[in-house]
Amino acid sequence: MQVSMTRKVLLSSVAVALGVVASGGTALAQSVGTWKLNLEKSKYNLLQEPKSATLVYEPAGAGIKVTVDQVPADGPAIHYAYSADYNGKDVAVVGSPNGDTAARTRVNATTTKLVNKQDGQIVSTVTLVESADGTTLTITTTGTDAKGQNIDSVAVYDKQ
């Protein structure tokens, strides 16, 4: 009887794991892929709209590796990368104008919360929502930018 129960548990675990793989990866690897900013669908405050932006999300252990390439409206191109788990803990981010740490938390299968801090103080909060069909990533940001200006943006990215 004990062996039969162990087999059932093992088979159930394998079935769940295969279902996750078939649906596109781990449950923690939301938004994996390359995303390009769709300026026509996005909304920014005056002078904060970038010329272009590309995000690359890759699975990294229990979390995700984020690489950002952006050409701002003025100034030099921006490039930075970091890896974070979905545990709400701050991780160092070097080269980002959005803060020196980031903390990610999973809300559900399609939604992530991100908190950016500079010198320990929250500078922006971000909600990332992937569409049900996995083709669009909508990033809503509130807070302040590196110049101290208010951020209230909705950036829409298309999966490449």
Disulfide bonds with the S-S distance in Angstrom:
none
